[in-house]
């Protein structure tokens, strides 16, 4: 079981990235091949509301069961998503949010594991948005190390059935963020917008 963690630093980090996304970058690629920037923003929009329900042991509203579609991204995303991310971190603030069981993504699981998956969403999607839009991103290192420990402890899943894309082999001596990205199927060397700067 994971210990309760303060999700505010990770939520603040991705909120800052959302606020800095250039309006003309919504059709740019991201490190996740299935998402363009606009799709990823819409995914973060949905999870920033939907995963509050998991903290409260409530069903996720049907309207928030979205998997990332830029066509559904409402025009006020730049102002609204950071507020929702702050609310998400607050929802996971009480120790009770991390106790017992909950449902996340339609799957029953320990609330402590659900909280770590929320942290993973914040950190990894923050990096993806930053890399896709040419912004710097500094995730709290203690969050990154905690996620490495958590994800490494999960049983291996058959290919195609896991939570993430197949792992990218990363040296054990690589920086912690690179190792986390490899665990979640991201290539830390993906440059995107940064290549053009």
N, C-alpha and C positions, 0 to 999 in steps of 0.2 A: 504494500500500500504506500502510495506517495503521500508525503506530508503536505499540508496546505501551503500554498505559495501565494505571494502577492502578485497578481497579474497586472498591476498598474504600470510598471515600467515597460513591459512588453506591449501593452495596449497603447501607451503613450508613444512608443517608438513607431508602431505601424500607423497610428493616427497622424503623426507628423509626416510620414511618407504619403499618406492619402491626400493630405492638404497640399503637398508639393507636386502632385501629379499634373503635368502639363495637359491642358485641354486637348491639344492636338495629338496626344499619345495614346488615345483609347484603342486605336487599331494596331498598335505595336505588339510584336510577339512578347511572350514571357518565357521564363525557363520551363513552365509547364506547357507542353505542346498543345494541350486541349484548350488553353486559355489565351486570349488576347488581353491586353490591359483592361479594357472595358468589362470583359467577362469576369476577370479576377476581382475587379472592384465590386461587381454585382454579387459575386460569391461572398466576399467579405461583408457586404451590406447585409446579406441574409444571415450569415453565421453570427454577426455581431448582435443580432436580435434573438435568433433561434437558440443559441447556446446559453442565453440567460435562463431559458426555461429549464435546461438540464441542471443548472445550479439550484433551481427552486424545486426540483423533482416534479415538474409540470410537463404536460405534453407540449411539444413544439407546435406553434401555430402553423396550420397548413400553408398559410401565405409565406412563411419563412423557409419552407422546404424547397430551396432553390439551389441549383448546382452551378450557377454562373452563366448568365446570358446577358450580354451588353444591351440587347434590345429591351430588357426589363429595368435597366438602370435609370432611376429617376433623376431629373436634372439637378436636384439639390444635394447630390451625393457628397460633394466636397465639405459641406457644412454638417450634414446629418450623420455620416458614418463615424467621424471622430466622437461625436456625442454618444452614439450607440456603443462604441468601443469602451468608452469610460464607464457606461452603464454595465457592460459585460464584466469588466474588472470588478466593479462594486458587487455585482451579483455573486461572484466567486470569492468575495472577501470574507464572509463569516465562516468559521471552521465547520459549521453544520453543512455548508455546501459540499464539503469534501467527505462527508460521512455517509455511510449507508450505500444504497444503490440508486441509480438513475437510469435514464434512457437517453442515448445520444446517437443521432443518425438512425433512429429506429432500432438500436441495439441495446439491450439491457447490459449494464456493466457497473463496476464499482465507481462510486462518485469520485474517488481519488484518481482513478485512471481517466475518467472523463475530464477532470480538471487539467490533467497533463496533456490530453489531446487538445484541449482549448489552447493551452500555452503553445503547443506545437503549431497550431493554426496561426496564431498571432506572429510567432517568430519566423516561421518559414514563409508565410505569405507576405510578411513585411519585407523579407529579403527579396522575394520574387518581384514585388512591386518596385522596390528600390532599384534593383538591377535592371528591370525593364524600362525604367524611366530615367536612368542615369543619376540617381540620388545615392548619397552615402547612407549606410545603414549599420548601426552599432547595436546589436542585441546584447542585453545584460549577460555577461559570461556565466554567471551562476545559473541563469535560466538555461543556457545552452548546455552546460555540463549536466544539469539535472535531466534535461531531455535526452541526452545521449545515454545516460544510465537507464532511464525509463524505457526508451525504445529498444535498447540492447537487451533488456530483460524480457521482451515479448517473445512468445514462441514463434518460430519461423512459420510463414504461411506459404501454401502452394502458389506458384507463379500465377499471376492473374487474379488471385483471390485476396491479396493483402490490401492494407489501407493505402499504400503508396505504390509508386512505380518501382520496378526492380531496383535494388540497392546499387549505387555506383561505388565501385571499389575506391577507397580513400586510405592513404597511409595513416597508421596510428600516430605518426608524429606530425600530422597536418594540424592546422589550427582547429580549435573545437568547432567553430561554425562550419568549416568545410566538412568535418566528420559528421555533424548533424545533417547537413544537406545530403551527403552521400547515403546516410541511413534512410532518408525519405525519398530517395530516387532522383535527387537533383544533382546536376553537374555544377560544382562550385566555380568552374572556369567559364561558365556561360557569361558572355559579356553583354549582349544586347545593345542597349542604348549607349552603354559606357564605351563601346568600341568606336563610336563616332565622335567621342569627346576628346 
